[in-house]
Amino acid sequence: MPLRGSGPPSPLTRIVADAGLTGRGGAGFPTGTKMRAVAERRGPAVVVGNGMEGEPASEKDQVLLSLAPHLVLDGLMLAADAVGAAQAYLCLPDNRPWLARAMLAALDERERAGTDPLPVQVHTLPHRYVSSEETALVNWLSGGDAKPLGSSPRPAERGVGKKPTLIDNVETLAHLALIARYGPAWFRRAGHADAPGTMLVTISGEVAAPGVYEIELGTLIGDVLALASPVGPIGGLLVGGYFGTWLDPRMAVDLPVTPQALRNAGASIGAGVLVVLPASACPLHEMARVLAYLAADSAGQCGPCTFGLPAIAGDFAELATGRSRGAALQRLERRLEVIAGRGACRLPDGAVRLASSALSTFTADVHAHVRHQPCQAVRYGGPARGVLPIPRPQAQERWQ
């Protein structure tokens, strides 16, 4: 295995950079840049395939791993070679045991065929919302809990066992393998000039055909939703999952799925999540449920998670039930300003972004509840309950 930091980047690192591949796990960071940052550090590195899929509204990673395990493992091996890794890991959620069995079976096939120069260790972690965060994986693989490490150094600088570590989402690794096989020009034939390639999206909610779809980046959101056939009037569109943003569907359908276009609209596609909220569902009830889940599933390592998230969940619940004539709304707005930017990990900021977008997108519903008047859901025969998926609660000590 070559020492890194002692020569030019590997050809694959340059190829991936030329292709314009970005991470498909949520952050959208340029993959070639991550690879180069690890490869430039001296000494053996570590590579980690992230298949945790902590986002409750996403199913793309489990579908990919189930249908194309060898493609992901090809990408993991190629990434390991490119950055000079001496260790390779694949992290999976412990509540999807069939995924671990499928990947172990695929690794057994590869071992018998003698295709991989490096063994891959499969780890199953507690499936918490924040346990898929990069530093949570570093902490776990270094012998700790599956909790984010806050302001620790970036994994590329000091990751698993204090070694430079490349962590990529499993879909990112699958794209990497295809780029290595077919080249950057092939990858750029699909997608947008500023956002090349394809991505997997999970569409759910009020649609006739929920599921995982592969789309070209740059496709209009309306055309993406048409793949799943929305049913009935749409009350709102959640883009990017529970770290994402609520958008008015009338505006959102004309937005292309590119980072810049969504950023201009105050949103991000994140891990490729689109949830169609029916007009018969009360967005305030749904937000109260989601925020209560995020509060209960936090690592509890800072004040914003321990106290702030339960407080804003309670404010939304109070608004949803109409128990307050404005006091809850005023408290909520003050709390959102205080919580932002103060968490030990990104969870509080994500929750604040989601909550703030709900207040701005569903302003009419908010004011209807404050005034004890019927909201849109009532006019459409609701309120329908339980539209957004909420995982079963985990025991608080389940971090190991």
TORKOL-4160 file (C-alpha; in steps of 0.2 Angstrom, whole numbers, padded with zeros to 4 digits, m for minus):
400
<pt num="1" X="0000" Y="0000" Z="0000"/>
<pt num="2" X="0008" Y="0017" Z="m0005"/>
<pt num="3" X="0011" Y="0030" Z="0008"/>
<pt num="4" X="0000" Y="0045" Z="0005"/>
<pt num="5" X="0006" Y="0063" Z="0006"/>
<pt num="6" X="0021" Y="0058" Z="m0004"/>
<pt num="7" X="0016" Y="0060" Z="m0022"/>
<pt num="8" X="0002" Y="0066" Z="m0034"/>
<pt num="9" X="m0016" Y="0061" Z="m0031"/>
<pt num="10" X="m0021" Y="0044" Z="m0038"/>
<pt num="11" X="m0029" Y="0044" Z="m0055"/>
<pt num="12" X="m0045" Y="0039" Z="m0048"/>
<pt num="13" X="m0046" Y="0054" Z="m0037"/>
<pt num="14" X="m0043" Y="0066" Z="m0052"/>
<pt num="15" X="m0056" Y="0056" Z="m0062"/>
<pt num="16" X="m0069" Y="0057" Z="m0048"/>
<pt num="17" X="m0066" Y="0076" Z="m0047"/>
<pt num="18" X="m0068" Y="0078" Z="m0066"/>
<pt num="19" X="m0084" Y="0069" Z="m0065"/>
<pt num="20" X="m0091" Y="0081" Z="m0052"/>
<pt num="21" X="m0097" Y="0068" Z="m0041"/>
<pt num="22" X="m0104" Y="0075" Z="m0024"/>
<pt num="23" X="m0109" Y="0065" Z="m0009"/>
<pt num="24" X="m0126" Y="0057" Z="m0009"/>
<pt num="25" X="m0128" Y="0056" Z="0010"/>
<pt num="26" X="m0135" Y="0073" Z="0013"/>
<pt num="27" X="m0121" Y="0086" Z="0013"/>
<pt num="28" X="m0117" Y="0085" Z="m0005"/>
<pt num="29" X="m0098" Y="0089" Z="m0003"/>
<pt num="30" X="m0087" Y="0085" Z="m0018"/>
<pt num="31" X="m0081" Y="0067" Z="m0017"/>
<pt num="32" X="m0065" Y="0070" Z="m0026"/>
<pt num="33" X="m0060" Y="0084" Z="m0013"/>
<pt num="34" X="m0064" Y="0072" Z="0001"/>
<pt num="35" X="m0053" Y="0059" Z="m0007"/>
<pt num="36" X="m0039" Y="0071" Z="m0010"/>
<pt num="37" X="m0039" Y="0077" Z="0008"/>
<pt num="38" X="m0037" Y="0060" Z="0015"/>
<pt num="39" X="m0024" Y="0054" Z="0002"/>
<pt num="40" X="m0013" Y="0069" Z="0006"/>
<pt num="41" X="m0011" Y="0064" Z="0024"/>
<pt num="42" X="0004" Y="0053" Z="0028"/>
<pt num="43" X="0002" Y="0035" Z="0034"/>
<pt num="44" X="m0011" Y="0022" Z="0031"/>
<pt num="45" X="m0029" Y="0028" Z="0030"/>
<pt num="46" X="m0046" Y="0021" Z="0034"/>
<pt num="47" X="m0062" Y="0020" Z="0022"/>
<pt num="48" X="m0079" Y="0019" Z="0029"/>
<pt num="49" X="m0095" Y="0015" Z="0019"/>
<pt num="50" X="m0110" Y="0024" Z="0027"/>
<pt num="51" X="m0126" Y="0014" Z="0025"/>
<pt num="52" X="m0134" Y="0019" Z="0041"/>
<pt num="53" X="m0148" Y="0029" Z="0033"/>
<pt num="54" X="m0153" Y="0038" Z="0049"/>
<pt num="55" X="m0166" Y="0049" Z="0039"/>
<pt num="56" X="m0183" Y="0040" Z="0043"/>
<pt num="57" X="m0191" Y="0046" Z="0026"/>
<pt num="58" X="m0177" Y="0039" Z="0016"/>
<pt num="59" X="m0176" Y="0021" Z="0009"/>
<pt num="60" X="m0163" Y="0023" Z="m0005"/>
<pt num="61" X="m0148" Y="0015" Z="0004"/>
<pt num="62" X="m0157" Y="m0001" Z="0009"/>
<pt num="63" X="m0164" Y="m0003" Z="m0008"/>
<pt num="64" X="m0147" Y="0000" Z="m0016"/>
<pt num="65" X="m0138" Y="m0012" Z="m0004"/>
<pt num="66" X="m0151" Y="m0025" Z="m0007"/>
<pt num="67" X="m0151" Y="m0025" Z="m0026"/>
<pt num="68" X="m0132" Y="m0020" Z="m0029"/>
<pt num="69" X="m0121" Y="m0025" Z="m0015"/>
<pt num="70" X="m0106" Y="m0028" Z="m0026"/>
<pt num="71" X="m0107" Y="m0011" Z="m0034"/>
<pt num="72" X="m0106" Y="m0003" Z="m0017"/>
<pt num="73" X="m0091" Y="m0015" Z="m0012"/>
<pt num="74" X="m0082" Y="m0011" Z="m0028"/>
<pt num="75" X="m0083" Y="0007" Z="m0024"/>
<pt num="76" X="m0077" Y="0004" Z="m0007"/>
<pt num="77" X="m0062" Y="m0005" Z="m0013"/>
<pt num="78" X="m0058" Y="0008" Z="m0026"/>
<pt num="79" X="m0059" Y="0022" Z="m0014"/>
<pt num="80" X="m0048" Y="0012" Z="m0002"/>
<pt num="81" X="m0035" Y="0010" Z="m0015"/>
<pt num="82" X="m0036" Y="0028" Z="m0020"/>
<pt num="83" X="m0032" Y="0035" Z="m0003"/>
<pt num="84" X="m0020" Y="0021" Z="0003"/>
<pt num="85" X="m0032" Y="0013" Z="0016"/>
<pt num="86" X="m0026" Y="m0001" Z="0027"/>
<pt num="87" X="m0043" Y="m0004" Z="0034"/>
<pt num="88" X="m0061" Y="m0004" Z="0027"/>
<pt num="89" X="m0078" Y="m0004" Z="0036"/>
<pt num="90" X="m0096" Y="m0004" Z="0031"/>
<pt num="91" X="m0108" Y="0003" Z="0044"/>
<pt num="92" X="m0126" Y="m0003" Z="0044"/>
<pt num="93" X="m0141" Y="0000" Z="0055"/>
<pt num="94" X="m0144" Y="m0014" Z="0068"/>
<pt num="95" X="m0163" Y="m0014" Z="0065"/>
<pt num="96" X="m0161" Y="m0020" Z="0047"/>
<pt num="97" X="m0153" Y="m0037" Z="0050"/>
<pt num="98" X="m0157" Y="m0043" Z="0032"/>
<pt num="99" X="m0145" Y="m0029" Z="0026"/>
<pt num="100" X="m0130" Y="m0036" Z="0036"/>
<pt num="101" X="m0134" Y="m0053" Z="0030"/>
<pt num="102" X="m0134" Y="m0048" Z="0012"/>
<pt num="103" X="m0118" Y="m0039" Z="0013"/>
<pt num="104" X="m0109" Y="m0052" Z="0023"/>
<pt num="105" X="m0115" Y="m0065" Z="0009"/>
<pt num="106" X="m0108" Y="m0053" Z="m0004"/>
<pt num="107" X="m0092" Y="m0052" Z="0005"/>
<pt num="108" X="m0091" Y="m0070" Z="0007"/>
<pt num="109" X="m0093" Y="m0072" Z="m0012"/>
<pt num="110" X="m0079" Y="m0060" Z="m0015"/>
<pt num="111" X="m0067" Y="m0068" Z="m0003"/>
<pt num="112" X="m0070" Y="m0085" Z="m0012"/>
<pt num="113" X="m0066" Y="m0076" Z="m0028"/>
<pt num="114" X="m0051" Y="m0067" Z="m0021"/>
<pt num="115" X="m0056" Y="m0051" Z="m0029"/>
<pt num="116" X="m0053" Y="m0039" Z="m0014"/>
<pt num="117" X="m0035" Y="m0034" Z="m0008"/>
<pt num="118" X="m0043" Y="m0028" Z="0008"/>
<pt num="119" X="m0055" Y="m0036" Z="0021"/>
<pt num="120" X="m0071" Y="m0026" Z="0025"/>
<pt num="121" X="m0077" Y="m0026" Z="0043"/>
<pt num="122" X="m0096" Y="m0025" Z="0044"/>
<pt num="123" X="m0103" Y="m0015" Z="0059"/>
<pt num="124" X="m0121" Y="m0014" Z="0064"/>
<pt num="125" X="m0124" Y="0002" Z="0075"/>
<pt num="126" X="m0139" Y="0008" Z="0085"/>
<pt num="127" X="m0151" Y="0016" Z="0072"/>
<pt num="128" X="m0153" Y="0033" Z="0079"/>
<pt num="129" X="m0156" Y="0049" Z="0069"/>
<pt num="130" X="m0138" Y="0056" Z="0073"/>
<pt num="131" X="m0129" Y="0039" Z="0073"/>
<pt num="132" X="m0127" Y="0041" Z="0054"/>
<pt num="133" X="m0117" Y="0057" Z="0056"/>
<pt num="134" X="m0098" Y="0055" Z="0051"/>
<pt num="135" X="m0091" Y="0058" Z="0068"/>
<pt num="136" X="m0103" Y="0046" Z="0076"/>
<pt num="137" X="m0096" Y="0033" Z="0065"/>
<pt num="138" X="m0078" Y="0038" Z="0069"/>
<pt num="139" X="m0083" Y="0037" Z="0088"/>
<pt num="140" X="m0091" Y="0020" Z="0086"/>
<pt num="141" X="m0077" Y="0012" Z="0076"/>
<pt num="142" X="m0064" Y="0019" Z="0088"/>
<pt num="143" X="m0073" Y="0010" Z="0103"/>
<pt num="144" X="m0085" Y="0023" Z="0109"/>
<pt num="145" X="m0104" Y="0027" Z="0107"/>
<pt num="146" X="m0113" Y="0030" Z="0091"/>
<pt num="147" X="m0114" Y="0048" Z="0095"/>
<pt num="148" X="m0108" Y="0064" Z="0086"/>
<pt num="149" X="m0091" Y="0071" Z="0092"/>
<pt num="150" X="m0096" Y="0089" Z="0090"/>
<pt num="151" X="m0081" Y="0100" Z="0087"/>
<pt num="152" X="m0069" Y="0086" Z="0084"/>
<pt num="153" X="m0056" Y="0087" Z="0070"/>
<pt num="154" X="m0063" Y="0082" Z="0053"/>
<pt num="155" X="m0062" Y="0063" Z="0049"/>
<pt num="156" X="m0050" Y="0067" Z="0035"/>
<pt num="157" X="m0038" Y="0074" Z="0048"/>
<pt num="158" X="m0040" Y="0062" Z="0062"/>
<pt num="159" X="m0054" Y="0049" Z="0061"/>
<pt num="160" X="m0055" Y="0031" Z="0066"/>
<pt num="161" X="m0041" Y="0026" Z="0077"/>
<pt num="162" X="m0034" Y="0044" Z="0075"/>
<pt num="163" X="m0030" Y="0040" Z="0056"/>
<pt num="164" X="m0035" Y="0050" Z="0041"/>
<pt num="165" X="m0053" Y="0043" Z="0037"/>
<pt num="166" X="m0063" Y="0044" Z="0021"/>
<pt num="167" X="m0082" Y="0042" Z="0025"/>
<pt num="168" X="m0094" Y="0040" Z="0010"/>
<pt num="169" X="m0112" Y="0036" Z="0008"/>
<pt num="170" X="m0115" Y="0019" Z="0000"/>
<pt num="171" X="m0124" Y="0028" Z="m0015"/>
<pt num="172" X="m0109" Y="0039" Z="m0017"/>
<pt num="173" X="m0098" Y="0023" Z="m0018"/>
<pt num="174" X="m0109" Y="0015" Z="m0031"/>
<pt num="175" X="m0107" Y="0031" Z="m0042"/>
<pt num="176" X="m0088" Y="0030" Z="m0039"/>
<pt num="177" X="m0087" Y="0012" Z="m0045"/>
<pt num="178" X="m0097" Y="0017" Z="m0061"/>
<pt num="179" X="m0086" Y="0032" Z="m0064"/>
<pt num="180" X="m0070" Y="0021" Z="m0062"/>
<pt num="181" X="m0078" Y="0009" Z="m0075"/>
<pt num="182" X="m0085" Y="0021" Z="m0088"/>
<pt num="183" X="m0076" Y="0038" Z="m0085"/>
<pt num="184" X="m0081" Y="0056" Z="m0080"/>
<pt num="185" X="m0088" Y="0060" Z="m0098"/>
<pt num="186" X="m0100" Y="0046" Z="m0096"/>
<pt num="187" X="m0106" Y="0052" Z="m0079"/>
<pt num="188" X="m0109" Y="0069" Z="m0085"/>
<pt num="189" X="m0120" Y="0064" Z="m0100"/>
<pt num="190" X="m0134" Y="0064" Z="m0087"/>
<pt num="191" X="m0139" Y="0078" Z="m0076"/>
<pt num="192" X="m0135" Y="0096" Z="m0076"/>
<pt num="193" X="m0119" Y="0105" Z="m0080"/>
<pt num="194" X="m0117" Y="0111" Z="m0063"/>
<pt num="195" X="m0124" Y="0096" Z="m0055"/>
<pt num="196" X="m0119" Y="0081" Z="m0066"/>
<pt num="197" X="m0125" Y="0063" Z="m0064"/>
<pt num="198" X="m0140" Y="0054" Z="m0057"/>
<pt num="199" X="m0146" Y="0052" Z="m0039"/>
<pt num="200" X="m0158" Y="0040" Z="m0030"/>
<pt num="201" X="m0174" Y="0049" Z="m0022"/>
<pt num="202" X="m0187" Y="0042" Z="m0010"/>
<pt num="203" X="m0204" Y="0048" Z="m0013"/>
<pt num="204" X="m0218" Y="0045" Z="0000"/>
<pt num="205" X="m0233" Y="0053" Z="0007"/>
<pt num="206" X="m0249" Y="0056" Z="m0003"/>
<pt num="207" X="m0244" Y="0047" Z="m0019"/>
<pt num="208" X="m0250" Y="0031" Z="m0028"/>
<pt num="209" X="m0233" Y="0024" Z="m0031"/>
<pt num="210" X="m0221" Y="0028" Z="m0016"/>
<pt num="211" X="m0204" Y="0021" Z="m0018"/>
<pt num="212" X="m0186" Y="0024" Z="m0023"/>
<pt num="213" X="m0183" Y="0032" Z="m0040"/>
<pt num="214" X="m0167" Y="0036" Z="m0050"/>
<pt num="215" X="m0168" Y="0053" Z="m0057"/>
<pt num="216" X="m0156" Y="0065" Z="m0067"/>
<pt num="217" X="m0150" Y="0080" Z="m0057"/>
<pt num="218" X="m0158" Y="0095" Z="m0065"/>
<pt num="219" X="m0175" Y="0087" Z="m0067"/>
<pt num="220" X="m0190" Y="0098" Z="m0061"/>
<pt num="221" X="m0197" Y="0093" Z="m0044"/>
<pt num="222" X="m0214" Y="0092" Z="m0053"/>
<pt num="223" X="m0208" Y="0079" Z="m0065"/>
<pt num="224" X="m0200" Y="0069" Z="m0051"/>
<pt num="225" X="m0216" Y="0069" Z="m0041"/>
<pt num="226" X="m0225" Y="0063" Z="m0057"/>
<pt num="227" X="m0216" Y="0047" Z="m0056"/>
<pt num="228" X="m0225" Y="0043" Z="m0040"/>
<pt num="229" X="m0242" Y="0049" Z="m0045"/>
<pt num="230" X="m0247" Y="0061" Z="m0032"/>
<pt num="231" X="m0265" Y="0058" Z="m0026"/>
<pt num="232" X="m0277" Y="0073" Z="m0022"/>
<pt num="233" X="m0274" Y="0090" Z="m0017"/>
<pt num="234" X="m0256" Y="0093" Z="m0010"/>
<pt num="235" X="m0254" Y="0103" Z="0006"/>
<pt num="236" X="m0235" Y="0105" Z="0007"/>
<pt num="237" X="m0219" Y="0097" Z="0001"/>
<pt num="238" X="m0205" Y="0091" Z="0012"/>
<pt num="239" X="m0189" Y="0092" Z="0003"/>
<pt num="240" X="m0173" Y="0084" Z="0011"/>
<pt num="241" X="m0181" Y="0075" Z="0025"/>
<pt num="242" X="m0181" Y="0080" Z="0044"/>
<pt num="243" X="m0165" Y="0091" Z="0041"/>
<pt num="244" X="m0174" Y="0098" Z="0026"/>
<pt num="245" X="m0187" Y="0112" Z="0022"/>
<pt num="246" X="m0205" Y="0113" Z="0019"/>
<pt num="247" X="m0210" Y="0121" Z="0002"/>
<pt num="248" X="m0226" Y="0127" Z="m0006"/>
<pt num="249" X="m0229" Y="0114" Z="m0019"/>
<pt num="250" X="m0236" Y="0127" Z="m0031"/>
<pt num="251" X="m0218" Y="0135" Z="m0031"/>
<pt num="252" X="m0208" Y="0119" Z="m0029"/>
<pt num="253" X="m0214" Y="0110" Z="m0044"/>
<pt num="254" X="m0205" Y="0122" Z="m0055"/>
<pt num="255" X="m0188" Y="0120" Z="m0046"/>
<pt num="256" X="m0174" Y="0109" Z="m0054"/>
<pt num="257" X="m0166" Y="0097" Z="m0042"/>
<pt num="258" X="m0149" Y="0106" Z="m0042"/>
<pt num="259" X="m0140" Y="0112" Z="m0026"/>
<pt num="260" X="m0140" Y="0130" Z="m0032"/>
<pt num="261" X="m0158" Y="0131" Z="m0037"/>
<pt num="262" X="m0164" Y="0123" Z="m0021"/>
<pt num="263" X="m0152" Y="0134" Z="m0011"/>
<pt num="264" X="m0160" Y="0149" Z="m0019"/>
<pt num="265" X="m0177" Y="0143" Z="m0013"/>
<pt num="266" X="m0169" Y="0140" Z="0005"/>
<pt num="267" X="m0169" Y="0121" Z="0003"/>
<pt num="268" X="m0158" Y="0106" Z="m0001"/>
<pt num="269" X="m0162" Y="0089" Z="m0008"/>
<pt num="270" X="m0152" Y="0081" Z="0007"/>
<pt num="271" X="m0152" Y="0063" Z="0006"/>
<pt num="272" X="m0165" Y="0063" Z="m0009"/>
<pt num="273" X="m0181" Y="0064" Z="0001"/>
<pt num="274" X="m0198" Y="0071" Z="m0005"/>
<pt num="275" X="m0213" Y="0069" Z="0006"/>
<pt num="276" X="m0230" Y="0074" Z="m0001"/>
<pt num="277" X="m0241" Y="0081" Z="0013"/>
<pt num="278" X="m0260" Y="0079" Z="0009"/>
<pt num="279" X="m0271" Y="0094" Z="0011"/>
<pt num="280" X="m0281" Y="0084" Z="0023"/>
<pt num="281" X="m0266" Y="0083" Z="0035"/>
<pt num="282" X="m0262" Y="0096" Z="0048"/>
<pt num="283" X="m0244" Y="0102" Z="0046"/>
<pt num="284" X="m0243" Y="0108" Z="0064"/>
<pt num="285" X="m0248" Y="0091" Z="0071"/>
<pt num="286" X="m0235" Y="0083" Z="0059"/>
<pt num="287" X="m0222" Y="0095" Z="0065"/>
<pt num="288" X="m0226" Y="0092" Z="0083"/>
<pt num="289" X="m0223" Y="0073" Z="0080"/>
<pt num="290" X="m0207" Y="0075" Z="0070"/>
<pt num="291" X="m0199" Y="0087" Z="0083"/>
<pt num="292" X="m0204" Y="0076" Z="0097"/>
<pt num="293" X="m0195" Y="0062" Z="0089"/>
<pt num="294" X="m0180" Y="0072" Z="0085"/>
<pt num="295" X="m0179" Y="0078" Z="0103"/>
<pt num="296" X="m0181" Y="0060" Z="0110"/>
<pt num="297" X="m0168" Y="0053" Z="0098"/>
<pt num="298" X="m0155" Y="0066" Z="0101"/>
<pt num="299" X="m0138" Y="0062" Z="0109"/>
<pt num="300" X="m0142" Y="0074" Z="0124"/>
<pt num="301" X="m0125" Y="0081" Z="0123"/>
<pt num="302" X="m0129" Y="0099" Z="0124"/>
<pt num="303" X="m0143" Y="0111" Z="0130"/>
<pt num="304" X="m0151" Y="0114" Z="0113"/>
<pt num="305" X="m0154" Y="0095" Z="0112"/>
<pt num="306" X="m0158" Y="0092" Z="0130"/>
<pt num="307" X="m0169" Y="0107" Z="0133"/>
<pt num="308" X="m0172" Y="0116" Z="0116"/>
<pt num="309" X="m0179" Y="0103" Z="0105"/>
<pt num="310" X="m0192" Y="0096" Z="0118"/>
<pt num="311" X="m0197" Y="0114" Z="0121"/>
<pt num="312" X="m0200" Y="0118" Z="0102"/>
<pt num="313" X="m0209" Y="0102" Z="0100"/>
<pt num="314" X="m0220" Y="0107" Z="0115"/>
<pt num="315" X="m0224" Y="0123" Z="0107"/>
<pt num="316" X="m0229" Y="0115" Z="0091"/>
<pt num="317" X="m0240" Y="0103" Z="0100"/>
<pt num="318" X="m0248" Y="0118" Z="0109"/>
<pt num="319" X="m0251" Y="0127" Z="0093"/>
<pt num="320" X="m0258" Y="0111" Z="0085"/>
<pt num="321" X="m0271" Y="0108" Z="0098"/>
<pt num="322" X="m0276" Y="0127" Z="0099"/>
<pt num="323" X="m0272" Y="0128" Z="0118"/>
<pt num="324" X="m0263" Y="0145" Z="0116"/>
<pt num="325" X="m0269" Y="0162" Z="0108"/>
<pt num="326" X="m0252" Y="0167" Z="0102"/>
<pt num="327" X="m0241" Y="0164" Z="0117"/>
<pt num="328" X="m0234" Y="0148" Z="0110"/>
<pt num="329" X="m0230" Y="0155" Z="0094"/>
<pt num="330" X="m0221" Y="0170" Z="0101"/>
<pt num="331" X="m0211" Y="0158" Z="0113"/>
<pt num="332" X="m0207" Y="0147" Z="0098"/>
<pt num="333" X="m0200" Y="0161" Z="0087"/>
<pt num="334" X="m0189" Y="0167" Z="0101"/>
<pt num="335" X="m0183" Y="0149" Z="0105"/>
<pt num="336" X="m0179" Y="0146" Z="0086"/>
<pt num="337" X="m0168" Y="0161" Z="0086"/>
<pt num="338" X="m0159" Y="0156" Z="0102"/>
<pt num="339" X="m0156" Y="0138" Z="0098"/>
<pt num="340" X="m0148" Y="0140" Z="0080"/>
<pt num="341" X="m0129" Y="0138" Z="0079"/>
<pt num="342" X="m0127" Y="0132" Z="0097"/>
<pt num="343" X="m0128" Y="0113" Z="0096"/>
<pt num="344" X="m0114" Y="0101" Z="0099"/>
<pt num="345" X="m0119" Y="0093" Z="0083"/>
<pt num="346" X="m0130" Y="0098" Z="0068"/>
<pt num="347" X="m0146" Y="0091" Z="0074"/>
<pt num="348" X="m0152" Y="0107" Z="0083"/>
<pt num="349" X="m0149" Y="0117" Z="0067"/>
<pt num="350" X="m0158" Y="0105" Z="0056"/>
<pt num="351" X="m0173" Y="0105" Z="0068"/>
<pt num="352" X="m0173" Y="0124" Z="0068"/>
<pt num="353" X="m0172" Y="0125" Z="0049"/>
<pt num="354" X="m0187" Y="0112" Z="0048"/>
<pt num="355" X="m0197" Y="0121" Z="0061"/>
<pt num="356" X="m0194" Y="0139" Z="0053"/>
<pt num="357" X="m0199" Y="0133" Z="0036"/>
<pt num="358" X="m0215" Y="0126" Z="0043"/>
<pt num="359" X="m0220" Y="0142" Z="0051"/>
<pt num="360" X="m0216" Y="0152" Z="0034"/>
<pt num="361" X="m0224" Y="0139" Z="0023"/>
<pt num="362" X="m0240" Y="0136" Z="0033"/>
<pt num="363" X="m0243" Y="0153" Z="0039"/>
<pt num="364" X="m0261" Y="0153" Z="0036"/>
<pt num="365" X="m0263" Y="0137" Z="0046"/>
<pt num="366" X="m0253" Y="0144" Z="0060"/>
<pt num="367" X="m0264" Y="0159" Z="0062"/>
<pt num="368" X="m0280" Y="0149" Z="0060"/>
<pt num="369" X="m0274" Y="0138" Z="0075"/>
<pt num="370" X="m0269" Y="0153" Z="0085"/>
<pt num="371" X="m0287" Y="0161" Z="0082"/>
<pt num="372" X="m0295" Y="0144" Z="0086"/>
<pt num="373" X="m0302" Y="0143" Z="0068"/>
<pt num="374" X="m0302" Y="0128" Z="0056"/>
<pt num="375" X="m0286" Y="0126" Z="0046"/>
<pt num="376" X="m0284" Y="0119" Z="0029"/>
<pt num="377" X="m0284" Y="0101" Z="0034"/>
<pt num="378" X="m0302" Y="0103" Z="0041"/>
<pt num="379" X="m0308" Y="0110" Z="0025"/>
<pt num="380" X="m0301" Y="0095" Z="0016"/>
<pt num="381" X="m0310" Y="0082" Z="0028"/>
<pt num="382" X="m0295" Y="0080" Z="0040"/>
<pt num="383" X="m0285" Y="0081" Z="0049"/>
<pt num="384" X="m0277" Y="0065" Z="0043"/>
<pt num="385" X="m0264" Y="0060" Z="0056"/>
<pt num="386" X="m0247" Y="0051" Z="0055"/>
<pt num="387" X="m0242" Y="0055" Z="0038"/>
<pt num="388" X="m0223" Y="0058" Z="0041"/>
<pt num="389" X="m0214" Y="0042" Z="0046"/>
<pt num="390" X="m0208" Y="0041" Z="0064"/>
<pt num="391" X="m0197" Y="0026" Z="0069"/>
<pt num="392" X="m0201" Y="0016" Z="0085"/>
<pt num="393" X="m0193" Y="0024" Z="0100"/>
<pt num="394" X="m0176" Y="0017" Z="0105"/>
<pt num="395" X="m0171" Y="0015" Z="0123"/>
<pt num="396" X="m0161" Y="0030" Z="0129"/>
<pt num="397" X="m0146" Y="0020" Z="0133"/>
<pt num="398" X="m0145" Y="0011" Z="0116"/>
<pt num="399" X="m0130" Y="0020" Z="0109"/>
<pt num="400" X="m0118" Y="0005" Z="0110"/>
